[in-house]
Amino acid sequence: MSESNPHTVCIIGGGMSGLFTGAILAKNGYQVTILEKNHIIGGGLQSFRRGDAVFNTGMQVFTGYEKEMITYNFFKYLKIIDKLKILSADSEAQEIVWLDRDHCYLLPKGRQAYEEYLIKNFPHESDGIKDLINEVFKIGHTYDYLFLNKIQRHEENVRYAYMSAYEFMSQYIKDKTLLSLFAYIGGTSGHSMETMPALEFCMMLTLYITDSHRFVGGSMQLVDALVEIIHQNNGVVINNTKVCKIVINDRSLSSVYSEDGRRWEGECFVWACSPQILLSISEEKIFRPSMMERISKYVNPFTGYIINCKLKDKKFPFINSSVYISKPSDDTHFPPIAFLFTQPLEENQIWAQTMDIYIPATFDGVRKWAGTIVEHRGDDYNKMKLKVANEMIELVSKYYPKIKDAIDSFYVASPLTIRDFYGNPHGAVYGQQGLYVPIKTRVKNLFMTGQAVQNQGVAGIATTSIIVAETILGRSLIEEIAKV
Ligand SMILES: Cc1cc2nc3c(=O)[nH]c(=O)nc-3n(C[C@H](O)[C@H](O)[C@H](O)COP(=O)(O)OP(=O)(O)OC[C@H]3O[C@@H](n4cnc5c(N)ncnc54)[C@H](O)[C@@H]3O)c2cc1C
């Protein structure tokens, strides 16, 4: 590679995975072109302003930001830490509110504190709790890249990949209330305890116990920092460019076309959005037949409503933790009634400026408007959204009585908004997470990244992006990232 003729990569999708992968490749001498269908870059990493209020579209809190862990070292490797305003969660990082019991569990961060808290609340399960946490950390730590280790084979993990989180936990815990307490872990990735693989559960619980961080001022600051790296290395990030056609000859992708007829080339291509979209625009056998079938049949039913509430000045305190509101409390299927996050005022972090309430739901509630387009969905649709929002605010006010008076105005996104924003079929919030598509395809210069490959969220997507970049570069990066 010479400076005048660098390697080129074209990345389709300007969400977290496209940007992470693009930033790593740009830093390593690739000329990067990112094509994004939306007007604004970022996908689930995007935040937006209404007046002076900042709302996150997706990403609220992230993990792996302790020293010697993936997110921290990855941001350091990209040299972006100074550009980010990051706040560590309070020591009680997760609040599980059970409305039917009028009770709240404040789960602390840090392994010892977490374990002690559970034992204090469930003393009759103390041996089981110790054994469970021990096993969870042991298995969680086999996700090598999260802890900056070279990938090794972990044969013993195979059985945890096929065991449900519920079955796994039941080996140690008998108390139904305690079992259902852990269900928040599944809820954050679109799983019930029965559908979540034990392996993924252990990884996520390890991360959640270890740390929790957020951006003050919205997640867009990370998008801006990543775009800057790509620009600095002669790359481009192009919005309003929806890819609708790909041209493959002799198992090699030569170009992609955007809806406006423009043609985009690259030495290699990275597909950083839904694999279902990829299959819908190509007749080629991009994956082996069983994977093709799996992708086309896959339905991730986990979508929802998001209420972005702008709060009145200094009327509601900033809650520096993640709040999960649930009912009934002995249902291990979860899903929670709602997740609730506040954003602090940038200057003092005492008062909340906004509250984002995310309500898991299925697509069924909006199916009758599925054929409509944004802003033309009709009065019925608007009334339905208002009803969902009012009922939820009423429910939240049972636990936070001051919230009703504190809300200045709110906006509601439905599963249709989510579908159209991400381009994910059925408005799946976590895309095709759970598909585990391979990074390498049958097309030699087409690679897959994003939440359909491995795990979602900052730590998960950083891991996948590093692996994709390593595959393209043909050399390992993890030692370098571990050393920074
Ligand atoms: C409500 C919600 C809450 C979340 N909370 C958290 C959290 O607290 N912590 C956390 O770590 N993670 C959280 N996540 C998950 C996190 O946001 C996602 O895992 C991550 O943003 C996914 O990144 P991605 O690049 O794989 O996909 P996406 O963000 O979906 O990006 C894909 C991009 O591709 C674009 N695209 C689609 N089709 C095309 C096309 N044909 N041509 C060009 N571009 C196209 C889309 O517009 C999109 O911008 C949350 C997600 C949601 C939705």
The ligand as a Gaussian input file, in Angstrom:
#p B3LYP/6-31G(d) Opt

LIG

0 1
 C      -34.104000       1.758000      22.385000
 C      -32.693000       1.249000      22.421000
 C      -31.968000       1.316000      23.596000
 C      -30.647000       0.880000      23.633000
 N      -29.929000       1.020000      24.780000
 C      -28.616000       0.703000      24.784000
 C      -27.813000       0.985000      25.917000
 O      -28.263000       1.553000      26.905000
 N      -26.498000       0.629000      25.874000
 C      -25.925000       0.067000      24.767000
 O      -24.699000      -0.166000      24.773000
 N      -26.673000      -0.207000      23.676000
 C      -27.994000       0.110000      23.665000
 N      -28.736000      -0.126000      22.560000
 C      -28.146000      -0.893000      21.472000
 C      -27.259000      -0.095000      20.579000
 O      -27.815000       1.162000      20.330000
 C      -27.117000      -0.903000      19.307000
 O      -26.570000      -2.183000      19.623000
 C      -26.208000      -0.257000      18.269000
 O      -26.507000       1.090000      18.097000
 C      -26.355000      -1.024000      16.971000
 O      -25.438000      -0.547000      16.028000
 P      -25.416000      -1.161000      14.568000
 O      -24.439000      -0.367000      13.806000
 O      -25.240000      -2.628000      14.613000
 O      -26.897000      -0.944000      14.009000
 P      -27.737000       0.398000      13.750000
 O      -27.584000       1.362000      14.840000
 O      -29.105000      -0.092000      13.418000
 O      -27.054000       1.008000      12.463000
 C      -27.332000       0.569000      11.168000
 C      -27.354000       1.788000      10.276000
 O      -27.515000       1.357000       8.931000
 C      -28.403000       2.241000       8.275000
 N      -28.987000       1.546000       7.128000
 C      -29.970000       0.600000       7.138000
 N      -30.225000       0.195000       5.893000
 C      -29.380000       0.873000       5.079000
 C      -29.167000       0.890000       3.656000
 N      -29.873000       0.108000       2.842000
 N      -28.214000       1.724000       3.155000
 C      -27.485000       2.541000       3.971000
 N      -27.672000       2.574000       5.317000
 C      -28.594000       1.739000       5.856000
 C      -29.423000       2.615000       9.344000
 O      -30.086000       3.820000       9.030000
 C      -28.526000       2.717000      10.582000
 O      -28.044000       4.029000      10.777000
 C      -30.053000       0.331000      22.486000
 C      -30.777000       0.269000      21.291000
 C      -32.072000       0.750000      21.243000
 C      -32.783000       0.756000      19.932000

